[in-house]
Amino acid sequence: MKELLIEPSIGKPLARVDGHAKVSGAARYAADFNQPGQAYAVIIQSTVGLGRIAALDATAANEVPGILAVISHLNAPKLAYKPHHSPLDPDGERLHVVQDDRVHFFGQPVAVVVAETLDNAEHAAALVDIRYEAQHPMLRVDAPEAQPISPNADLAPRGDADAAFSAAPVQIDAAYGIARENHNPMEPHATIAAWLDDRLTLWSKSQFLVAEAAEMAAVFDLPVENVQVINPFIGGAFGTSLRTWPHVTLAALAARYVNRPVKLVLTRRQMFSETGFRPRTTQRVAIGALPGGQLSSIVHEATAETSRYEQYTESTVTVSRYMYSCPAVRTRYRLLPLDVSTPIFMRGPGEASGVYALECAMDEMAAALAMDPIDFRLRNEPESDEGAGLPFSSRSLRACCELGAARFGWARRDPRPQSMRDGRLLIGWGMSAATYPASRAPSGARARLLADGTAEVEVAASDMGPGTYTSMTQVAADALELPVRSVRFVLGRSDFPAAPPHGGSMTMASVGSAVQAACLAVREKILKLAIGKEETYGDIVARLGGEPIEVEASSAPGDERSRFSMHGFGAIFAEVAVDPDLCTIRVRRMSGAYGAGRIINPRLAKSQCIGGMVGGIGMALLERTALDTRDGRVVNASMADYLVPVNLDIGDLEALFVEEEDPYVNPLGAKGVGELAYVGVAPAVANAVFHATGVRVRDLPIRIEDVLGAV
Ligand code: MOS
C-alpha cells in the first residue's frame, strides 16, 4: 500500500464543501423538487381556539377553475394512525388531521384544498365557508383554573434546600419569565408528496428523516421501506423540523386523494401555529449563600405551557443540579396543559431557558454579596457532578471564564450599576456561564471505495446549517487517509444507514463516530486485499474488477454515561449600550469562550457560536410570540411583527475555544456546540442591562418600556 503523506483534516478551518452549491442556487431544498404533473395544496386553519366545526360548505370553492379537491373531515379517508412513537415525540397522542370535527387550538389544520395552480388553490381555500361552535380556550399560564401536571417524577432533592434557603444569611428569590418564541428559519416547511402504487416518496424538510418515514408508514399503514424521505438541504430549522407535523400527512393524503404528486408549502403565518414553538416558561430560582460567597441552597422550579393532547417536556431545571457545588438542591418541573398546539425543541431547548433563570439569579446574588460575578461562580466550582454523583468527563468552565474575561477586558469593569458610560450612552457589562449535555445516539454509516481512487460515505443524516457535509468529509478523509477532495459525503435520504435526530448537538458525536467507524472498517478491508506496497485504493479496486468495496458500520454509546457526567461548558460576556433618553438597548459586542471537546472545524464551530449569539440576542431583547388572549390567535405571525435580530442589531461577536481533550464522550472527543451556543447569551445580555441601568428585568424579551423612566 502506497504511503501517502496527507495532513490531517480534522481541526482545519475548511470552507464549506457545499458552499458553492448554496450560493450558486444549485442546492435543492424540499420545495425545489417539483414533480411532473404536480398539483398544489393549501391548508385551511381553524379561526377559533377551541370547539368543533358545525358546518363546512365547499360549494363555491368547488367551482373555482382548476380545483381538484377540498378535503376535510367530511370526505377524508380514515387514516390508520397506527401507534408510533419517535424517540423525540412527547407523551400523549399526536394530532389526527381531518379525521373529526374537533378544534383543539387556533390555527389547527381543518381542511386542505388541492388545485392545478397555487393561485387556484389559494382562491378556492378563501371560498370554503366554515362555521364553528366555539368555546373559550384556556390560554394563560396564570389562569387560576389551570391545573399543572408533573410529566415525570421530580428528581430526588439533595439535602433540605428549602430549610437551607430560609437559614441562609444572603438570599435571592426571584421569578423569571420567557416568552413563547417561534423558530422562524428562512426556509419554510415544505413537502412534495408522490405515490407510486403503495410507495410514497416525500421531498420534505426534516431534521429526522428516518422518523418521518416511520411516522408516515404508521399514519398510512405502509411497510416502512415503502416510504422514502429525501431532503439534501435545509435552510435553517433550529428544532422545528425535529418532528413530522400535520402538513406532511396532509400533503401525502392530498396526493393520494387526487392521484397526482402534490406540493404543499406552509406560509410564514402558518408556521407560527403549525410547527411548534419554545414554550412560555415561568421559573422561580431561590438561592442562599454565606457571606463569603459559598452557596448553601438552590431551589429551581419551572412551569411551561404544553398542549392538552401531548406533554412536551424539556430539561429546564436539570442544570441547577450540577452547575455549581451546593449541599442542598431541589428542582421541580411542571407542565400546564392549555388549548394550544404542542411546543417543540428550539435552540438550546430546556438549558437555554433554565440557565437564563439560574444565571440571572447568580448575578443578583453576586451583586448582593458585593462579589465579582466570575469570582462568585468560581468560588462554587464543583469537583464533580454532585447531582449525578459522577465525575465530569471534562469541565472547562474555569478556563472559559479566564479566556473570555481576558479577551473581553472584564478586569476594567466598574461593578456599580450606571457607572460606565460612553459619551451619553450607559454601558453595561454582563456575563453568564453556559452548559449543554454532550449526548450521543446510535448511528450507522456506509463507506465505499471506488476504482477512481475516491470514496463515498452515506448516512441518513441532515445538515440544517452547522456544516455537517463539511465536517463529516473531514472525519472520513482522516479515517481513510485521503485528501478531502477525494471524499464525497452524502446525506438526506431516509434509505441510507439510519442516523439519530439532527438536533440536541448530537450529530458530530453520533454520525461522526459512525462515519469514522465505517471508514476505518472499509480501510481495513481493502488493506487486506493489497498485494503490493505501491498500490493505491483505486489500484486495488480496479485490479479486483472495479466493483466498489463497501462497508456499512455503526457506532453507539457505551457505558460512558453511567461513568461520567458529560457536558460542554462556556462563559459568555456581553456589552450593551442603553440610550438614556430613548431607552433603546443595543448589544455592541460579545465574547463567548467554550470548552466543547475537540473542535473538528474551527471555522464552522465559530460560525455556529456566532449564530447562537444572534439567536440569544433575539431571545433577550426581541422575540416574543403574542397570543390574542380571547382565542389564541398569534397576533404577530409575520416577520414584520415578530422581531428577530437583523444585521444592524448585531455588533462584534467573537467565539473562542479552550483546549479540551475528552477521551470519554465519544471516539472523536467532540461535544458539539450547536445548542451550547444559545445557552448563556440571554442571561449575559440581561445581566449587562442591569449593569447599565440598575433595573432588573426578569421577563424576556427586555423591551424599551421595561427600563423607561429608570435611567
Ligand atoms: Mo435543536 S433545538 O435540537 O434542532
Boltz pocket constraint, residues with backbone or C-beta under 6 A from the ligand:
constraints:
  - pocket:
      binder: B
      contacts: [[A, 207], [A, 237], [A, 238], [A, 239], [A, 240], [A, 242], [A, 345], [A, 346], [A, 347], [A, 348], [A, 349], [A, 502], [A, 503], [A, 504], [A, 505]]
      max_distance: 6.0
